[in-house]
Amino acid sequence: MVVAFKEENTVAFKHLFLKGYMDRMDDTYAVYTQRDVYDQIFFAINQYLQLPNISVGNHAYEKRGAEETPLAVCQQFYKRGIICPGNDTFDIDPEIVTGDEPNLFYQFFGRTGPTFLINSLKTLQLVAVQLMFNLKAINLQTVRHHELPDCYDFTLRIVFDNKAHSGRIKISLDNDIAIRECKDWHVSGSIQKNTHYMMIFDAFVILTCLASLILCTRSVIKGIWLQREFVSFFLYYYKKEVSFSDQMEFVNGWYILIMVSDVLTIVGSTLKMEIQAKSLTSYDVCSILLGISTMLVWLGVIRYLGFFQKYNLLILTLRAALPNVMRFCCCAAMIYLGYCFCGWIVLGPYHVKFRTLNMVSECLFSLINGDDMFATFAQMQQKSYLVWLFSRIYLYSFISLFIYMVLSLFIALITDTYETVKHYQQDGFPETELRRFISQCKDSPSSGKYRNMMTQSDLDLKEKALKEDLKFYFMNPCEKYRARRQIPWKLALQILKILMVTTQLVFFGLSNQLVVSFKEENIVAFKHLFLKGYSGTDEDDYSCSIYTQQDAYDSIFYVINQASKKAKCFIESGLLLYAALTSFARSECILLKPKELTDKKAELKLNSSFFNLEFYRLIQVEISFKLKGIALQTIHARELPDCYAFQNTITFNNRAHSGKIKIYFDSDTDIQECKDWHIFNSVLQKNTQYVLVFDGFVILSCLASLILCTRSIVLAWRLQKRFVNFFLEKYKRRVCYADRLEFLNGWYVLVIISDVMTIVGSILKMEIKAKVLILTMQASLPKVLRFCCCAGMIYLGYTFCGWIVLGPYHEKFEDLNTVAECLFSLVNGDDMFATFAQIQQKSSLVWMFSRLYLYSFISLFIYMILSLLLHSLLTPMTP
């Protein structure tokens, strides 16, 4: 109820204070003209002044004493400067003047009307406009649930963001919420008694968990005491150290799990009591603590099922496979991170799923599990053929590598462990020192387990030296250091290079995203400016369409009229209109120069016969013009701005003569260095020099790495020749080709892998008769049922945890039934990316928890539990 009240108030504020706002348009809500900016500002101010008369909620102005807090309007712009994109020149001071200076900060009081008027906005230098005000409300819906209402303080900030200076000013409404205990309240009825009952119940839960914590802690301490006694006894009587694995047998992991769950429950219940007493408002922290504790409680149920031998197969397999799984994941993570960085840098500007590192990771994780593949391919923008081609190679190679190889190896790792554990259950587990001691079995002196066999070589000095060189060559860097105290320079340099190249890549990626976002926002702004009736969403591959002759004339003249308004500063080479007609594809053109757009010559040309279009012969009409702009937003990233030239073409396509004319808008962007520029602050120039120095250092590091690796390859080639000659002289035999390749270390070969990894998936056709299928199901049913009982405990734990923690922030986790359906869909690889993307980023703590929750659940169930289930299902068919 708390989170729902916050969200509903935020949505209500957006509808109240943002003109023309519609649900689910936060990312696309923007204005494109100066008039729209003024209209939006005055609309928000007017709505604020009339709030008591128009709001259906119990919203009120905040008061400080007897006075109401004011609404503040603040515009931010560059302190001084002259910007002229048409000449590729600018002279600017990047210092931003904020609203604390005179004539920049305006206040409007609650119901007394404005005390100041807003001056004209300096659009060329404008960075942002902010409207700030405070409102209050009371959450009365909690009364129906027998809880005392809370008082809410809303700090609203409406931001008109013009940092990009792309012609598109994005509008956002941020709502910072503070929950307070109401000062003077009275509720008739039994709500206070219900609160007391809930607090008594919470206290009983705390006492129960405290008793459980004390008992489990006592058991763990006794286990440690017994461990010490056993280690001392073994060392005294047998003169042997007890292995670490045997010592860990005394530490019961289930007790530790219960202790962690009890601590989380006690802390969470204490916070819950404080919240019910209106002393704290940490709802998110409380829900996370209680959610995790509930999940651990349900996981602990598996311990009791493990007392039965046939039910503990899942736990034994997970415990045995965990070390190998962790090592495998570390290796696979290196490949995964490489693809993440590569996709973010290259595809980020062209694909919505690759805009941030977090989104790239979620997208690739979804692709691994077979989710949303076609949509990921289809959503790639074909702005650059080279990038489009790279995206295909990137996606095909990643999906093929991870699904057909990495996941197959992962599943094989789990199934191999499963087979080992199953054989152990049948033939008995291998005995450890501890188990043998308990069963009073002594070690056999003839077992040879503890012998230290030493052999002496009789080879001559030449053979001995060669063997030493060969052995040293095939050592890893750590072994080389222990053998000869040789510092692993190549390893240190590779680590340094990885850090530096990754840092360089991140900086370049952030800069590249600014460039592409500036292009895209300008194109969106141009469509809104020059296409009449443009809705903001393209229709298929074209922007919009018209169906009547009058609409065609209106759209053409609308473009010319809009261009005439911008002719003064932006249009460079004029407006070119081109009409193509049938009858041997005859063409007609007319050119409107910038100076002509505002005088009488333009009227003469607009009234010429060119605009008497014969639609039955018309093929298409093209309007071409060139605009210029400067990307000032790079100043915030401490980079020098670039000058942009936009070659825009608006095409009215009537080739089909179907009664529907499709309107296309195409913009080719050319980035140029500004001709005459000056920045008052020298920080940008120094930053550019630092970046150049850093890039030079990266080049030197890579060059040093290349030299060292080349040296290693040359030394290996010489050593190979020594070995081949010695083998031929000593044993009269030639060394095989495979042994020669052992000297070629692939990690040292710094070449670009150009071959596309193509894996042809072979479909194994298993023609199983119905009788065999029935026998298989009949034989595997008991195992499957026992397995599902254990897996069900984990599933229930995740279900309760997700419902408690993520329910207020994700529509798929609002009730237990929906959570169960969502998790079941995720287990089967459905809708993964959408589940990641739909989590609301209202709380960074909950958002971070949601990532850990989803990643761990999907990995655990798909890669481990389902693999074991499939293997247990197919096991009866082995004979």
Secondary structure, 3 states (H helix, E strand, C coil): CHHHHHHHHHHHHHHHHCCCCCCCCCCCCEECCHHHHHHHHHHHHHHHHCHHHHCCCCCEECEECCEECCEEEEEEEEEEEEEEHHHCEEEEEEEEECCCCCCCEEEEECCCEECCCCCCCCCCCEEEEEEEEEEEEECHHHHHHCCCCCEEEEEEEEEEECCCCCCCEEEEEEEEEEEECCCCCCCCCCHHHHHHHHHHHHHHHHHHHHHHHHHHHHHHHHHHHHHHHHHHHHHHHHCCCCCHHHHHCCCCHHHHHHHHHHHHHHHHHHHHHHHHCCCCCCHHHHHHHHHHHHHHHHHHHHHHHCCCHHHCHHHHHHHHHHHHHHHHHHHHHHHHHHHHHHHHHHHCCCCHHHCCHHHHHHHHHHHHCCCCHHHHHHCCCCCCHHHHHHHHHHHHHHHHHHHHHHHHHHHHHHHHHHHHHHHHHHHCCCCCHHHHHHCCCCCCHHHCCCCCCCCCCCCCHHHHHHHHHHHHHCCCHHHHHHHHCCCCHHHHHHHHHHHHHHHHHHHHHHHHHHHHHHHHHHHHHHHHHHCCCCCCCCECCECEEECCHHHHHHHHHHHHHHHHHHCCCCCCCCEEEEEEECCCCCEEEEEECHHHHHCHHHHHHHCCHHHCCCCCCEEEEEEEEEEEEECHHHHHHCCCCCEEEEEEEEEEECCCCCCCEEEEEEEEEEEECCCEEEECCCHHHHHHHHHHHHHHHHHHHHHHHHHHHHHHHHHHHHHHHHHHHHHHHHHCCCCCHHHHHCCCCHHHCCCCCCCCCCCCCCCCCCCCCHHHHHHHHHHHHHHHHHHHHHHHHHHHHHHHHHHHHHCCCCHHHCCHHHHHHHHHHHHCCCCHHHHHHCCCCCCHHHHHHHHHHHHHHHHHHHHHHHHHHHHHHHHHHCC
